[in-house]
Amino acid sequence: MNKYKRIVSFLLVLTLFSSCSKNWLDINVDPNTPSSTVASVQSRLAWIQHYYLYAQGTAGTRAGFVTQQLTFVNSTASNSMIAGWNPAAGMSTTPYQFFFIGAGANFKDMEEKATTDKAYHYLGALHAIRAMGFMLMTDWYGEMPYTEALGPYITPKFDDGKVIFEGCLADIDKAIAYFNMEQPAATAPLSAGDSWNGGDVGKWLKMCYGLKARWLNNLSKKSSLYKPDEILAALNKAATSVGESTVVSHIDDKSDNIGDILFADPVKTSIVFDNAGMNTNTLVTKWYENILTNFDNKGVEDPRADKLLPWAEFGSPKKFVRSKGVDMQSTIRMNSGPIAASYNDQSVAIQSNGRSVAPHSWYINNANTARWGDTVYVSVKSSSIGYDSDVSDIYKWNDGTVAASGTFYSRPDAPTHLVAYPEMCFIKAEVLFNKGDKAGAFNAYKEGIKAHIDLMNIKLNSYGNINVSKSPMAQVKIDNFLNNGIGTAGDITLAKIMTQKFIALSFTQQNWNDMRRYDFSSSVYPGWAVPYEYTVTAAAQQKIPQGKQFRRVRQVSHEINYNADNLKASHPNALNDDIWSFPVWWDIKE
């Protein structure tokens, strides 16, 4: 790991010199003599934030395939395998790379520089991100190098999840302490380098307490460690309104062609766009569609459905039609589906697999007639001005027909709700419900739904009224849903709370954490079940034996190839095919 640190620190400095489109990327040093010590704390923080976000975004999108928010066109690609609960090694690498190589490799140098400068708020941000990154790693892989990570050790030892978890909580407490300190006037203000909260220390403190509440609540299986009153105390100091949330803004910039040093992806676009919205192969599932269109079987559609499910134009005259969700409990993926749709953009009919395709119409370019109905599935793809050199972020066929509207989170300028008020509401609702306070739980649950709608509408209002997907939610639909679609204090259930939390936390790793905490229960997540293809695929059942669930990610090849002895010692099944089914530390009931 020390070797990676030295190489990437050098590359990161080179990248810093070439990236001056935002004030937090500007540095005034000689670009001809870069070293790991020249970068200012403000320049280094912005890049650490970027690389951590990419790690989180990749983990969150891949978690979406595990939890069946998302699925994938039929293929042997890693994400397609994840969707079928038949995970491949390719799932493991990117979160690890972006956290350790992109972000973590710069922690030591930034800490030394910030300490010398008495840049206490930068030290607070650094400890917060360090905690977030290592918590992501233990959520993802279980045991990890921690106490010997990012230091001089070529083959660092692995620590168990409890050590990492407790270390992350300690780092959050350090972050809180630093944020409560006053920096000298001559020190660079946090606003000069902070791309998350714009230097607002109050928001950072709210974020830290929100993370603390999240992580303490993840201990729900640990009877001796789970302390509901401590969670509620943390929530009292976390965000108590939408405006106190940490929401990261992203932009679709025509000049954003620098790319990061690992994947060369644009650096200003949203993390979900970078991980899902760039491509045409990611689809939503029927279960996700159902919880948005008929929550609690009340026949009242969630106003967020139009914004979280993709649309496309069909027919003549053109008409926007919302995508259907792929039924993961059906045999579709065992019958070569779903297949991405094609489109005849010509003014004459064309021939495809023995049939005539009318001008300006959708079709499936495959001889399997069972797949010809797959045109009902629209990808979450968004185009972009920067990455795709398009005129807008709406993906269109050559004749101007909308091929995919994008979704709220998958556009290049979509916000990242990093630690936001709606999640705090749902944590409170869960804690109060389990304490027997149904009235308090319902109030927090309803407030969480409303807060997520409000948070989405802040961004949607900025678009105006482009199309049904890219426009604000109407107040009449919001009121109808909140008054008639979510139940009452008298019929509040844990299932309602957790399902609504799932919607509000779309594309996040935390949804997988929550499903693991509740053992993928269909009582807590009504209508949810393992994908059908898993039940008839022998290879999948070798990795996740029948009766077990998708509990973690196998360790990356870097550790397998170069740190095998320490990896082997970290878990009895660390090198076995079935390691995917073994729970991480906080997921083991005690």
C-alpha positions in Angstrom: 0.0 0.0 0.0 2.9 2.4 0.6 4.0 1.9 -3.0 0.6 2.9 -4.3 0.7 5.9 -2.0 3.9 7.3 -3.4 2.9 6.7 -7.0 -0.6 8.2 -6.7 0.5 11.1 -4.6 2.8 12.2 -7.4 0.0 11.6 -10.0 -2.5 13.5 -7.9 -0.3 16.5 -7.7 0.1 16.5 -11.5 -3.6 16.4 -11.8 -4.0 19.2 -9.3 -1.8 21.4 -11.5 -3.9 20.8 -14.6 -7.3 21.4 -12.9 -8.1 25.0 -12.4 -11.8 25.3 -13.3 -12.9 25.7 -9.7 -11.5 27.9 -7.0 -10.8 24.9 -4.7 -8.6 23.4 -7.4 -6.3 26.4 -7.8 -2.8 26.3 -6.5 0.1 28.7 -7.0 3.2 26.6 -7.2 5.7 25.8 -9.9 4.2 23.0 -12.1 7.6 22.0 -13.3 8.7 20.7 -9.9 5.8 18.8 -8.4 6.2 16.8 -5.2 3.9 15.2 -2.6 4.3 18.2 -0.3 3.4 21.2 -2.6 -0.3 20.8 -2.7 -2.2 23.1 -0.4 -4.7 21.7 2.1 -7.5 23.3 0.1 -6.4 21.7 -3.2 -5.9 18.3 -1.7 -9.2 18.3 0.1 -11.2 18.8 -3.1 -9.6 15.8 -4.7 -9.9 13.6 -1.6 -13.6 14.5 -1.6 -13.9 13.6 -5.3 -12.3 10.2 -4.9 -14.2 9.2 -1.8 -17.4 10.2 -3.6 -16.6 8.0 -6.5 -15.9 5.0 -4.2 -19.2 5.6 -2.5 -21.0 6.1 -5.8 -19.7 2.8 -7.2 -20.5 0.9 -4.0 -24.0 2.5 -3.9 -24.8 1.7 -7.5 -23.6 -1.9 -7.2 -25.6 -2.2 -4.0 -28.6 -1.2 -6.0 -28.2 -4.4 -8.1 -27.9 -6.5 -4.9 -31.0 -5.0 -3.3 -33.0 -5.0 -6.6 -33.5 -1.3 -7.1 -31.6 -1.9 -10.3 -31.0 -4.7 -12.8 -29.0 -5.0 -16.0 -29.5 -6.1 -19.6 -28.7 -9.7 -20.1 -24.9 -10.2 -20.3 -21.9 -11.5 -18.6 -20.9 -8.1 -17.3 -20.1 -7.8 -13.6 -23.2 -5.7 -12.9 -25.4 -8.2 -14.6 -23.9 -11.0 -12.5 -24.5 -9.0 -9.3 -28.2 -8.5 -10.3 -28.5 -12.3 -10.5 -26.8 -12.9 -7.1 -24.0 -14.6 -9.0 -21.3 -12.1 -8.2 -18.0 -11.9 -10.1 -14.6 -10.7 -9.0 -15.1 -7.4 -11.0 -17.6 -6.2 -8.4 -14.8 -5.8 -5.8 -12.2 -3.5 -7.1 -13.4 0.1 -7.8 -14.5 1.2 -4.3 -11.2 -0.1 -3.0 -9.2 1.6 -5.7 -10.8 5.0 -5.4 -10.7 5.1 -1.6 -7.2 3.7 -1.0 -5.4 4.9 -4.1 -7.3 8.1 -4.9 -8.3 9.4 -1.5 -6.5 7.5 1.3 -3.0 7.8 -0.3 -3.2 11.5 0.4 -4.4 11.4 4.0 -0.9 11.5 5.7 0.4 14.4 3.6 -2.7 16.4 4.1 -2.8 15.8 7.8 0.8 16.9 8.2 0.3 20.0 6.2 -3.0 20.9 8.0 -1.4 20.3 11.4 1.5 22.6 10.4 -0.9 25.3 9.2 -3.2 24.9 12.2 -6.0 24.3 9.6 -8.3 22.6 12.2 -11.3 22.6 10.0 -9.4 20.7 7.2 -8.3 18.2 9.9 -12.0 17.8 10.8 -12.9 17.2 7.2 -10.0 14.7 6.8 -11.0 12.7 9.9 -14.6 12.7 8.7 -13.7 11.4 5.3 -11.3 8.9 6.7 -14.1 7.5 8.9 -16.5 7.4 6.0 -14.1 5.6 3.8 -13.0 2.9 6.2 -16.7 2.4 7.3 -17.5 1.9 3.6 -14.6 -0.6 3.3 -15.8 -2.7 6.3 -19.4 -2.5 5.1 -18.2 -3.8 1.8 -15.4 -6.3 2.5 -15.7 -7.0 6.3 -12.1 -7.4 7.5 -9.6 -4.9 6.0 -6.2 -3.5 6.6 -6.8 -0.6 9.0 -4.3 0.0 11.7 -1.5 -0.8 9.3 -3.1 0.6 6.2 -1.7 3.7 4.3 1.6 3.4 6.2 5.0 1.9 5.5 3.7 -1.7 5.5 3.8 -3.5 2.1 1.7 -6.3 3.4 -0.4 -4.8 6.2 -2.3 -7.0 8.6 -6.1 -7.1 8.4 -8.3 -5.9 11.3 -11.7 -7.2 12.2 -14.9 -5.2 11.7 -15.2 -4.3 15.3 -11.8 -2.6 15.4 -12.5 -0.7 12.2 -16.0 0.3 13.3 -14.8 1.6 16.6 -11.9 3.4 14.9 -14.4 5.2 12.6 -16.5 6.3 15.5 -13.4 7.7 17.2 -12.4 9.5 14.0 -15.9 11.1 13.8 -15.4 12.3 17.4 -12.0 13.8 16.4 -13.6 15.5 13.4 -16.3 17.0 15.7 -13.6 18.3 18.1 -11.6 19.9 15.2 -14.7 21.5 13.7 -15.4 23.1 17.1 -11.9 24.7 17.2 -11.2 28.2 15.8 -8.7 28.4 13.0 -6.1 31.2 13.0 -7.1 34.1 10.7 -4.1 33.5 8.4 -5.1 29.9 7.7 -7.0 29.0 4.5 -10.7 29.0 5.3 -12.5 25.8 4.7 -14.6 27.4 2.0 -11.4 27.6 -0.2 -11.3 23.9 -0.6 -14.6 22.3 0.5 -16.7 21.1 -2.5 -19.3 19.5 -0.2 -20.6 22.1 2.2 -18.9 25.3 0.9 -16.9 25.7 4.1 -20.1 25.7 6.3 -18.7 24.2 9.6 -22.2 24.0 11.0 -23.2 21.7 8.2 -20.1 19.6 8.7 -21.0 19.1 12.4 -24.5 18.2 11.4 -23.1 15.7 8.9 -20.8 14.1 11.5 -23.6 13.6 14.0 -25.8 12.2 11.2 -23.0 9.7 10.3 -22.8 8.8 14.0 -26.6 8.2 14.2 -26.4 6.1 11.0 -23.6 3.9 12.2 -24.9 3.5 15.7 -28.2 2.4 14.2 -26.4 -0.2 12.1 -25.5 -2.0 15.4 -29.1 -3.1 15.7 -28.1 -6.8 15.8 -25.6 -6.2 18.7 -27.9 -6.3 21.8 -25.1 -5.2 24.1 -24.0 -2.3 21.9 -27.2 -1.0 20.4 -28.3 2.0 22.4 -31.4 3.7 21.0 -31.1 6.8 23.2 -27.6 7.5 22.0 -28.9 7.4 18.4 -31.7 9.8 19.3 -29.1 12.1 21.0 -27.0 12.1 17.9 -30.0 12.8 15.7 -30.8 15.9 17.9 -27.4 17.3 16.7 -27.7 16.1 13.1 -29.7 17.8 10.4 -33.2 18.8 11.6 -34.3 20.4 8.3 -33.7 19.9 4.6 -31.5 23.0 4.5 -29.1 21.5 7.1 -28.4 18.5 4.9 -25.0 17.8 3.2 -26.0 17.8 -0.5 -23.1 17.8 -3.0 -23.8 19.8 -6.1 -22.5 18.6 -9.5 -22.4 20.2 -12.9 -22.5 19.2 -16.6 -19.6 21.3 -17.8 -18.5 21.3 -21.5 -14.9 21.9 -20.4 -15.0 18.9 -17.9 -12.7 16.8 -20.0 -9.7 16.5 -17.7 -10.7 13.2 -16.1 -9.4 11.7 -12.9 -6.2 9.6 -12.8 -7.9 6.3 -12.4 -10.8 6.0 -14.9 -10.5 9.3 -16.8 -14.2 10.0 -16.0 -15.3 13.6 -15.7 -14.7 15.0 -12.3 -17.6 17.4 -11.9 -20.5 15.2 -12.8 -22.7 13.2 -10.3 -21.4 9.9 -9.0 -24.5 8.1 -10.2 -24.1 9.4 -13.7 -20.5 8.2 -13.7 -21.6 4.8 -12.5 -24.9 4.2 -14.2 -26.2 7.2 -16.1 -23.5 7.1 -18.8 -24.7 3.8 -20.2 -27.8 2.2 -21.7 -27.6 -1.1 -19.8 -29.0 -0.3 -16.4 -32.7 -0.7 -15.8 -35.1 -0.5 -12.8 -36.8 -3.5 -11.4 -40.5 -4.3 -11.0 -40.2 -4.3 -7.2 -38.8 -0.8 -7.3 -41.5 0.3 -9.7 -44.2 -1.3 -7.5 -43.1 0.5 -4.3 -43.3 3.8 -6.2 -46.6 3.3 -8.0 -48.7 1.4 -5.4 -47.1 1.7 -2.0 -49.0 -0.1 0.7 -51.6 -1.3 -1.9 -53.5 2.0 -1.5 -53.6 2.7 -5.3 -52.1 6.2 -4.7 -49.1 6.8 -6.8 -46.0 8.4 -5.3 -45.2 11.7 -7.0 -41.6 10.7 -7.0 -42.4 7.8 -9.4 -42.3 10.1 -12.5 -38.8 11.3 -11.4 -37.2 8.1 -10.2 -38.3 5.9 -13.1 -37.1 6.7 -16.6 -39.3 7.7 -19.6 -38.9 7.6 -23.4 -40.9 8.7 -26.4 -42.9 6.2 -28.4 -45.4 6.2 -31.2 -46.6 8.7 -33.8 -47.4 11.3 -32.7 -44.6 11.0 -30.1 -45.8 10.3 -26.5 -43.8 10.0 -23.3 -44.2 6.6 -21.8 -42.7 5.6 -18.4 -40.5 2.5 -18.3 -41.8 -0.8 -16.8 -39.6 -2.5 -14.3 -38.0 -5.9 -14.9 -39.6 -8.7 -12.9 -36.6 -10.3 -11.2 -38.9 -13.1 -9.9 -39.8 -14.1 -13.4 -37.8 -16.2 -15.9 -36.9 -13.3 -18.1 -33.1 -13.4 -17.4 -33.1 -17.1 -17.9 -34.5 -16.5 -21.4 -31.9 -14.1 -22.7 -33.6 -11.0 -21.5 -33.9 -8.2 -21.1 -32.3 -6.9 -24.3 -31.6 -3.2 -24.9 -33.9 -1.8 -27.5 -32.9 -0.4 -30.9 -34.6 2.3 -32.9 -35.3 2.8 -36.6 -34.5 6.5 -37.1 -35.1 6.2 -40.9 -38.1 7.5 -42.8 -38.6 4.1 -44.4 -39.2 0.6 -43.0 -36.2 -1.6 -42.3 -35.9 -5.3 -42.0 -34.8 -7.0 -38.7 -34.7 -10.7 -38.2 -37.4 -11.5 -40.7 -39.8 -8.6 -39.8 -40.5 -5.2 -41.1 -39.8 -2.3 -38.6 -41.8 0.8 -39.3 -40.1 4.2 -39.7 -39.3 6.0 -36.4 -40.2 3.1 -34.2 -38.6 1.0 -31.5 -37.6 -2.7 -31.9 -35.5 -5.5 -30.4 -32.8 -6.5 -32.9 -32.9 -10.2 -32.0 -34.4 -13.3 -33.6 -35.9 -14.4 -30.2 -39.5 -13.4 -30.5 -39.9 -13.7 -26.7 -37.7 -10.7 -26.4 -39.5 -8.4 -28.8 -41.5 -6.9 -25.9 -38.4 -5.7 -24.2 -39.0 -2.2 -25.7 -41.0 -1.5 -22.5 -37.8 -1.2 -20.5 -36.0 2.1 -20.6 -32.5 2.6 -19.2 -31.6 5.2 -16.6 -29.1 6.7 -19.1 -28.7 10.4 -19.3 -26.7 12.2 -21.9 -24.3 15.1 -21.1 -22.9 18.2 -22.5 -19.5 17.5 -21.3 -18.9 13.8 -21.4 -21.0 13.1 -24.5 -20.6 16.5 -26.2 -24.4 16.6 -26.5 -26.6 19.7 -26.6 -28.3 18.7 -23.4 -28.5 15.8 -20.9 -31.5 14.2 -22.6 -30.5 11.1 -24.5 -32.1 11.1 -28.0 -32.1 9.0 -31.1 -30.8 10.5 -34.3 -34.2 11.8 -35.3 -34.7 13.7 -32.0 -36.9 11.1 -30.3 -36.2 10.8 -26.6 -34.5 7.5 -26.0 -34.2 7.9 -22.2 -35.2 10.9 -20.1 -32.6 10.2 -17.4 -33.8 9.9 -13.8 -33.4 12.3 -10.8 -30.2 10.7 -9.6 -28.7 9.6 -12.9 -28.2 12.9 -14.6 -24.7 14.5 -14.8 -25.9 17.5 -12.7 -27.8 15.4 -10.2 -27.2 16.2 -6.5 -25.6 13.7 -4.2 -27.6 13.5 -1.0 -24.6 12.6 1.1 -26.0 12.8 4.6 -29.4 14.4 4.4 -32.4 15.2 6.7 -34.7 12.5 5.2 -32.4 9.7 6.3 -32.3 11.2 9.8 -36.1 11.1 9.9 -36.3 7.5 8.9 -33.6 6.5 11.5 -35.7 8.3 14.1 -38.9 6.5 12.9 -37.2 3.1 13.1 -35.8 3.7 16.6 -39.1 5.1 17.9 -41.1 2.3 16.3 -38.9 -0.3 17.9 -39.2 1.5 21.3 -43.0 1.2 21.0 -43.7 4.9 20.2 -45.9 4.4 17.1 -47.2 8.0 17.1 -43.7 9.4 17.2 -42.5 6.9 14.6 -45.3 7.9 12.2 -44.6 11.6 12.5 -40.9 11.0 11.8 -41.8 8.6 8.9 -44.2 11.1 7.3 -41.7 13.9 7.8 -39.0 11.8 6.1 -41.2 11.2 3.0 -42.1 14.9 2.8 -38.4 16.0 3.3 -37.2 13.7 0.5 -39.9 15.1 -1.8 -38.9 18.7 -0.8 -35.2 17.9 -1.3 -35.9 16.5 -4.8 -38.1 19.5 -5.7 -35.3 21.9 -4.9 -33.3 20.5 -7.8 -36.4 19.8 -10.0 -37.5 23.4 -9.7 -34.2 24.5 -11.2 -35.0 22.7 -14.5 -38.3 24.4 -15.1 -40.8 22.2 -16.9 -38.7 20.3 -19.5 -40.6 17.0 -19.6 -42.5 14.8 -17.3 -39.3 13.4 -15.7 -37.4 16.7 -15.6 -40.0 19.0 -13.8 -41.1 19.7 -10.3 -43.6 17.5 -8.5 -47.1 19.1 -8.3 -48.3 20.1 -4.8 -51.7 18.4 -5.4 -50.0 15.0 -6.1 -47.7 15.5 -3.0 -50.6 16.3 -0.8 -52.7 13.4 -2.1 -49.8 10.9 -1.4 -49.0 12.2 2.0 -52.7 12.3 3.0 -54.0 9.1 1.4 -51.0 7.0 0.3 -48.8 6.4 3.3 -51.2 5.2 6.1 -51.7 6.6 9.5 -50.2 6.4 13.0 -52.7 3.6 13.7 -51.3 1.3 11.0 -47.6 2.3 10.9 -45.3 -0.7 10.5 -41.6 -1.3 10.3 -42.1 -2.3 6.7 -43.5 1.1 5.7 -40.7 2.9 7.4 -37.9 0.8 5.8 -39.5 0.7 2.4 -39.8 4.5 2.3 -36.3 4.8 3.6 -35.2 2.6 0.7 -36.8 5.0 -1.8 -35.2 8.1 -0.1 -31.8 6.4 -0.1 -31.9 5.2 -3.7 -28.4 4.4 -5.1 -26.8 4.1 -1.7 -24.8 1.5 0.1 -26.9 2.1 3.2 -29.9 0.3 1.6 -27.8 -2.9 1.4 -26.8 -2.3 5.0 -30.4 -2.1 6.1 -31.5 -5.1 4.1 -28.7 -7.1 5.8 -29.7 -5.9 9.2 -33.2 -7.2 8.6 -32.0 -10.4 6.8 -33.6 -9.5 3.5 -37.0 -10.1 5.1 -40.1 -9.9 3.0 -42.0 -8.8 6.1 -39.8 -5.7 6.3 -39.5 -5.3 2.5 -42.9 -6.6 1.2 -42.8 -8.1 -2.2 -39.0 -8.5 -2.2 -37.4 -11.9 -3.0 -34.1 -13.2 -4.2 -33.9 -13.1 -8.0 -35.3 -16.2 -9.7 -32.2 -16.9 -11.7 -30.2 -17.3 -8.5 -32.5 -20.2 -7.5 -31.7 -22.1 -10.7 -28.1 -21.2 -11.2 -25.6 -23.7 -9.6 -22.6 -21.3 -9.9 -24.5 -18.6 -7.9 -25.4 -21.1 -5.2 -21.7 -22.0 -4.8 -21.0 -18.4 -3.9 -24.1 -17.8 -1.9 -25.4 -21.3 -0.7 -29.1 -21.8 -0.5 -30.5 -20.5 2.7 -27.9 -17.8 2.9 -27.8 -14.3 1.5 -25.6 -11.8 -0.3 -23.7 -10.4 2.8 -20.4 -9.0 1.7 -18.0 -8.6 -1.3 -15.0 -10.8 -1.8 -11.7 -9.2 -1.3 -10.0 -7.5 -4.2 -7.3 -9.2 -6.3 -4.6 -6.8 -5.0 -5.0 -8.3 -1.6 -5.4 -11.8 -2.9 -2.3 -11.6 -5.0 0.0 -9.5 -2.8 -1.2 -9.9 0.7 -2.6 -13.4 0.7 -1.2 -14.6 4.1 -2.8 -11.7 6.0 -6.0 -12.0 4.0 -6.2 -15.8 4.7 -5.7 -15.1 8.4 -8.5 -12.5 8.5 -11.4 -15.0 8.0 -11.7 -18.8 7.8 -13.4 -18.5 4.4 -11.5 -15.5 3.1 -10.3 -17.3 0.0 -13.3 -19.6 -0.5 -16.0 -19.1 -3.2 -18.7 -18.7 -0.5 -17.2 -15.7 1.3 -19.9 -13.6 -0.3 -22.4 -15.2 2.0 -20.6 -14.5 5.3 -21.9 -11.5 7.3 -19.6 -8.6 8.2 -19.1 -7.9 11.9 -22.1 -5.6 12.6 -24.3 -8.0 10.7 -23.8 -10.9 13.1 -26.5 -11.2 15.8 -25.3 -11.1 19.4 
